[in-house]
Amino acid sequence: MSSALDRQIKPIYDALETHSNKSAVVQCNKVLKKHPNNILVKALKALALVRQQKVEESLVLADEILALKPTDDAVLTAMMHVLRGLGRHSDIIAMFENAYKQNPLNEDLGTQTFFANVRVGNWKAAQQIAGKMHKQFHDDRYLYWNVYSAVLQANDPSTEAALRPVLLKLALRLISQCQTPSFYSTDRFYVHVLILRDLQLYDEAFALLNDEIGKRICAISLACDELRREIAKLRGAVKDEGDHARERILEKQDRNWLEFLSVLDATFWDISSTSEPSEEAIATVKEQIVKSRELFTQVGKEDGLKDRSGPLALLELAKRARVYGLSSDASELRTLVESYFSQFGDKACCYEDLVPYVDFEGEEFSKWTSFLNTQKQPADTTPGLRRLINVFKLQRYNLTSGELTPELETERAAEYVRQYLSGLALGSNLPDTELQPADDLAILAGHAYITLWKLTGEESHLHTAASLLDYASSRSRQSYQIRLLLIRIFQLLGAPSLALEQYRLMNVKQVQTDTLSHLILTRASMWSLAPLGDITYMSECMEASQIYMSNSQETAEFVARAFSTEKYSQIADFIVFEDRLDNSLQRDLMKIEHVRMRVANEQLNADLVDMELIELKFIFDRLHHDNRDFTVIPNYQPRGQPSLNEITLPVKMSPGMGWLSAYLKIYIKGFQLASDLDDTVEDKLLIGDRPKPSADPENQAPLNERLAIRKQEEIDDMTPEEQLFYEYASALSGWLAPYHDHVRPPPAALLAEAAKANDLKPGHPLKNLAAAQAANGSTTNGQSKKDDEPPAIKEPPELISKVFDELKARFDAEMNGQKLPSELLHIASITQEAFLFFALETVRFKQASVVKIHKLGNLVQSFKSIRERGQEVLTQMADELSKLAEQVATPEGRHKFVQASSSIQTDTGFHHDYVLNVAKKVTDSRKQTFEGISKGIRKVIKNHS
Amino acid sequence: MNIRPARVEDLPGMQACNLQNLPENYTMKYYMYHGLTWPQLSFVAEDQGRIVGYILAKMEEDLADDEEPHGHVTSISVLRSHRRLGLAKRLMIQSQEAMATIYRASYVSLHVRKSNRAALGLYRDTLGFTVQDIEKSYYADGEDAYAMRLSLKQSQ
């Protein structure tokens, strides 16, 4: 390349670097005028174009460049980014393979080809390339790439079970051929042991780990040490491990809980490893128990307050002894629990430490209860306050259902509040970055008021909870646990804007958006004012989805880097992690919510229908992981009672895999009917790669069969209203499918149209289009008109006509009952969804010409009454909701809200005016929501009448 | 309580620890980079299967010619409910030992917010760190940081 040209290309790179993509295109065009065939400039132009979302123009250039089979490093790099932007990973692989084939001596091209396969998990191809590279370049690194790719291929779910040992044996043979032994690098050693483990060659693995070098490696590599521990267990050397751990506890002062668990497992091994232990075995275990008890007691004495391991291990020992019926003293566990409490009662984690051990019954239960009563002492110091909080928590855990009466719960709530307000004094000097030591008392009070609401059905208890927790949050700004309770209470009270505000104050970021966005995005469509053009929740979905984008761009890159630096012990973790995020349940629950809001927000045209159809079909094949974190929500409810998370769900059921499956089926079917795309057309028009086909045998059946299957787990996950909607949507799709199929234009016509549209644009025909046209032309001669007669017009199934009445009846029942805002909004949103779904499935028949040509007048006639009934019902709901909106944000409404907590208000701090402020916030937010939803419903009716 | 090496799949748990502890915003990529580059230096504390604390640490990458290799604590965090149990100390020591034995680090450095009295007490009084310098508006919100370090030479 001439240096003059170099000088011209540099500004293009500069522009790309600063993301000035428009200017990059201008620069490219300038150079291309003089050098019309410069392939690098073309590649850079394609990159600038794809970054501007000008997909089709970029596509044309990319195809042109790929056809030239580039080998130049700069071109390949640019093209890699272009193709990634287009989602065409298989083309990246083909491009590098091609280049490497032309230059088999270029090591760098080999590496790039290997990485391209690694990034998409193509282990088989990766393995072959690594093998070839090892032969060519004689570097042991490539041999281990080959080995580890084989291991990964063996572990891939799509690999047949019979092939796995073959692959692993091959890998082992390769290692034995290597000139340097595996222990020269910890990570190679790790791979070696891993293969032995997977081949169940435990003794050989153990021999490697236990010789001089093996021990040294385990001492510095915890990954290897973990493997060693696991293999010891697999060999059944549990007792050896126990001895080993005992030594480490005594001599090295190791206080890792894993060591204690090893001792505990060894203690009971003689009876836990067999179903019918002999007398002799039982006697041995009894002896072992005594020995272990001595050990743990000694540790406890030595460590004192410095470490909890000894006393915790004693608790676990006593519990296990009881499980095996080897407890000599019925009161042992309780005595230990009491002594633990006396020692560690002023640690904040004491409650969590003890909960697994305090399910006492009968006499032990009453002794434990009276012990707790003696521990309740006034709290004038911070440790004293923590002890009191632990007493309260443990007492609450003990409550029987007989003690959960409104009267007693009211008393308890009042006590929690009293102690909370006085406990605030202990933290009055703390900076506002610190938590208040009394926070948990406010949280306990929140539990009590929420329980009171559950027991009595009176919303006023939620008002009290909201007021108190809002105050507690103002005193302890860092407490996310208080915010979590507030989110749920605000949602129940129909004040989603306040819930969203609390969520944002928690500053949820990065991976947290996967685990925690469920807090505000579960069934977000019911809060959303999307019909009015408010896209708050839609953008929140997009923002929370960022993490999945970074995951797919970055994690695969880390896998490639781990190969490059030979950090094999990290690779499997990265792959698991990538999979968990990529196939996250929350990701696709959010996707469904986004679709539901989009349908309410936008016009139901081909753009929306086709795009969502393709995306939902991709999701339908995924095997999901549920990464949602519900354990962050505090729970101090009595044993045997539903958790606080469960009782504060704004709509009683939490959506899971079944819910997702049902909703995917509903919308895929709906979009499929509304869309003109069939599979062949979709294939031709698709730009990026398809996801890897799922290995699940259940997913092998044809799509339409899979869509028709109904599962119990789907129904179990849905509210009664959602179940009704599911049945209705299925009935509607079943009824209308024949008419859609009759009217839908044939694939050839569609492709011709797409080609025509494409011809109008500058450039190049779409991928495969010409071939498709030719093929279709020859088989159908361009004429694929179906039978002239439409399918017989059937009456709509009864359910379709009745669904709106049914939903109205549920709405009325809620209006005459608790009037819980979240329930009312849920029913209203499902009714609106049913109406929109009807619009979606009938939009095709809106065109008078279509109806006339296909003689579907009678069918369209029957739509009218259904649509009208939907409109009537929705109008009535909208009226009710606006009335409620008017009622709530009034002086009387606020007065009632403030009155609810009058008995616990104080003169300063948590006083009348503070609560009035909360009342104003909540009632205003609810008013705004009800009004907005009501207006939204009217807008939806107007748009689709 | 168990201290074990951090793994990539601990990321959600580690981030959950940060809900109230750290306003800092580390990207997923940054965590992964630590995991990939110095897998032996980062640890989590696990209690009943839940991550209640972690340390994310690295070796200093851009060393001047006259600088000795040294480690740096990127982030350390323990849940409030599990404070005052010696957890942070154990996490620190575990990581420091690895820095010294695996990478021959001569000292370990860290930054702490001027206002973070609890952490300052831990580093200075319990672990023996000394303040080297004050870095003006080190944090995104403008707060100053103390740059602290601890020699690892005796422990080798």
Interface residues (C-beta under 8 A of the other chain):
Chain A: I220 S221 L222 A223 E226 R255 N256 W257 L258 K306 D307 R308 S309 K347 A348 C349 E352 P356 P431 T433 L435 Q478 S479 Y480 M506 N507 K509 Q510 V511 Q512 D514 T515 I547 S550 N551 E554 T555 F558 R561 A562 T565 K567 S569 Q570 D573 F574 V576 F577 R580 N627 D629 T631 V632
Chain B: M1 N2 I3 R4 P5 R7 V8 E9 L11 P12 Q15 A16 N18 L19 Q20 P23 N25 Y26 T27 M28 K29 M32 Y33 G35 L36 T37 P39 Q40 E46 D47 Q48 R50 V52 R80 S81 H82 R83 R84 L85 G86 R90 A98 T101 I102 S115 N116
